[in-house]
Amino acid sequence: MSRILLTGSGMVASAMASEAHMRGHTVQALPHGEVDMRDLPLLRRRVSEFRPDWIVHTAALTKVDYCQENPREAVEVNTAATKALADLSQQLMARLIYFSTDYVFDGTQHLWYESSPTKPLNIYGATKLEGEIIVRKFFRGHVVRTSGVFGERLDGKQERNFFRAIASRYMETEGQISVVDDQHTAVSYAPHLANMTLSLMTDEHFPKIVHLTSKGFDSWFGWAKLALESACLDSGRLVPVSCENVNFRTPRPRNSRLTSDIPEVVSLIALHPAKQAVAQYFGKVLQELREEAEIRE
Ligand SMILES: NC(=O)c1ccc[n+]([C@@H]2O[C@H](COP(=O)([O-])OP(=O)(O)OC[C@H]3O[C@@H](n4cnc5c(N)ncnc54)[C@H](OP(=O)(O)O)[C@@H]3O)[C@@H](O)[C@H]2O)c1
């Protein structure tokens, strides 16, 4: 059994913590409220005290528009803290897993493999790519790229993700809901990511860089339609729109379908279909929103 240190307490960290506990590992999470990634002395102290075998670095400034408007903070959280953790991993002889993103790509290809050329379109993608470069130089470092994460947070804060946003818009308005239909991606249920990551951690040959998502690709419109139909809601309220007609404040990759060229990883992903996970998670969020609405009435 291993000692696993998790940075952050967001969707991926929450799922990693609960899956790792179930597998008998000793887990320590460092939520934002306890350790700000920009406070490097505190970060170093807390990690060293725990003496982890693995550092799973999930904490990141994930708000794409916020990163664009606050590039210095994005560099501090996404890149500088990653450098500090890579150095610490070296000192502590721990292995480091760094969660990264499909936003390191420019979206001009149909499918993106681990070996595909990176070219971020925005500050978020650029700062995450800088983190990747640091981790990849470190021989005990591994990069896990993922996309469209959804799942619960277990730290009492409300998670932010596409399906929760669609559920809120459906419940709070009665009109049409515009969703882009020319931006394609895989979505990733956080417990799927945790399960696949922990499986790879028991493998001597954890890849240096790996793409992990749930199984399946669609446009955001397609994912929204699937979610509403899984809950028997009116998907006719969804209106497909082109990215060109949406005023995104920050450029985003059009096509970020992550896939893998590692056969073992392809088999792992095949065991984690997105469709059922979307239905299950979306149903749970709707239930929560209905209960909140009842309390308000
Ligand atoms: N979410 C996605 O769709 C997505 C897609 C591709 C890749 N990824 C990558 O996957 C990883 C995990 O993301 P997630 O989906 O779990 O996102 P998340 O739910 O937004 O969690 C991000 C975590 O980082 C923490 N954090 C942010 N700024 C921090 C700071 N200055 N100091 C300490 N902690 C800080 C957040 O804390 P608070 O929320 O409490 O402030 C939260 O615990 C990230 O590295 C991200 O780049 C995510």
PDBQT file of the ligand as one rigid body, heavy atoms in Angstrom, charges set to zero:
ROOT
HETATM    1  N1  LIG A 301     -12.146  20.339 -15.041  1.00  0.00    +0.000 N 
HETATM    2  C1  LIG A 301     -11.871  19.984 -16.295  1.00  0.00    +0.000 C 
HETATM    3  O1  LIG A 301     -12.751  19.930 -17.164  1.00  0.00    +0.000 OA
HETATM    4  C2  LIG A 301     -10.462  19.605 -16.676  1.00  0.00    +0.000 A 
HETATM    5  C3  LIG A 301     -10.193  19.315 -18.020  1.00  0.00    +0.000 A 
HETATM    6  C4  LIG A 301      -8.897  18.969 -18.379  1.00  0.00    +0.000 A 
HETATM    7  C5  LIG A 301      -7.902  18.893 -17.409  1.00  0.00    +0.000 A 
HETATM    8  N2  LIG A 301      -8.187  19.202 -16.125  1.00  0.00    +0.000 N 
HETATM    9  C6  LIG A 301      -7.082  19.168 -15.146  1.00  0.00    +0.000 C 
HETATM   10  O2  LIG A 301      -7.422  18.232 -14.137  1.00  0.00    +0.000 OA
HETATM   11  C7  LIG A 301      -6.931  18.662 -12.872  1.00  0.00    +0.000 C 
HETATM   12  C8  LIG A 301      -8.021  18.561 -11.828  1.00  0.00    +0.000 C 
HETATM   13  O3  LIG A 301      -9.058  19.469 -12.151  1.00  0.00    +0.000 OA
HETATM   14  P1  LIG A 301     -10.532  19.275 -11.573  1.00  0.00    +0.000 P 
HETATM   15  O4  LIG A 301     -11.367  18.853 -12.702  1.00  0.00    +0.000 OA
HETATM   16  O5  LIG A 301     -10.517  18.472 -10.324  1.00  0.00    +0.000 OA
HETATM   17  O6  LIG A 301     -10.845  20.813 -11.302  1.00  0.00    +0.000 OA
HETATM   18  P2  LIG A 301     -11.516  21.545 -10.089  1.00  0.00    +0.000 P 
HETATM   19  O7  LIG A 301     -12.676  20.762  -9.595  1.00  0.00    +0.000 OA
HETATM   20  O8  LIG A 301     -11.680  22.939 -10.564  1.00  0.00    +0.000 OA
HETATM   21  O9  LIG A 301     -10.365  21.486  -8.964  1.00  0.00    +0.000 OA
HETATM   22  C9  LIG A 301      -9.247  22.315  -8.990  1.00  0.00    +0.000 C 
HETATM   23  C10 LIG A 301      -8.644  22.319  -7.597  1.00  0.00    +0.000 C 
HETATM   24  O10 LIG A 301      -7.523  23.202  -7.602  1.00  0.00    +0.000 OA
HETATM   25  C11 LIG A 301      -7.643  24.043  -6.456  1.00  0.00    +0.000 C 
HETATM   26  N3  LIG A 301      -6.932  25.309  -6.607  1.00  0.00    +0.000 N 
HETATM   27  C12 LIG A 301      -7.137  26.314  -7.490  1.00  0.00    +0.000 A 
HETATM   28  N4  LIG A 301      -6.290  27.335  -7.250  1.00  0.00    +0.000 NA
HETATM   29  C13 LIG A 301      -5.540  26.947  -6.172  1.00  0.00    +0.000 A 
HETATM   30  C14 LIG A 301      -4.505  27.552  -5.415  1.00  0.00    +0.000 A 
HETATM   31  N5  LIG A 301      -4.053  28.794  -5.709  1.00  0.00    +0.000 N 
HETATM   32  N6  LIG A 301      -3.977  26.874  -4.391  1.00  0.00    +0.000 NA
HETATM   33  C15 LIG A 301      -4.435  25.640  -4.047  1.00  0.00    +0.000 A 
HETATM   34  N7  LIG A 301      -5.392  25.003  -4.725  1.00  0.00    +0.000 NA
HETATM   35  C16 LIG A 301      -5.941  25.655  -5.761  1.00  0.00    +0.000 A 
HETATM   36  C17 LIG A 301      -9.143  24.266  -6.330  1.00  0.00    +0.000 C 
HETATM   37  O11 LIG A 301      -9.461  24.794  -5.070  1.00  0.00    +0.000 OA
HETATM   38  P3  LIG A 301     -10.821  25.649  -4.815  1.00  0.00    +0.000 P 
HETATM   39  O12 LIG A 301     -11.799  25.260  -5.889  1.00  0.00    +0.000 OA
HETATM   40  O13 LIG A 301     -11.221  25.249  -3.458  1.00  0.00    +0.000 OA
HETATM   41  O14 LIG A 301     -10.405  27.069  -4.953  1.00  0.00    +0.000 OA
HETATM   42  C18 LIG A 301      -9.622  22.844  -6.529  1.00  0.00    +0.000 C 
HETATM   43  O15 LIG A 301      -9.454  22.096  -5.351  1.00  0.00    +0.000 OA
HETATM   44  C19 LIG A 301      -6.381  20.081 -13.086  1.00  0.00    +0.000 C 
HETATM   45  O16 LIG A 301      -4.988  20.016 -13.078  1.00  0.00    +0.000 OA
HETATM   46  C20 LIG A 301      -6.894  20.501 -14.434  1.00  0.00    +0.000 C 
HETATM   47  O17 LIG A 301      -5.975  21.327 -15.110  1.00  0.00    +0.000 OA
HETATM   48  C21 LIG A 301      -9.448  19.528 -15.727  1.00  0.00    +0.000 A 
ENDROOT
TORSDOF 0
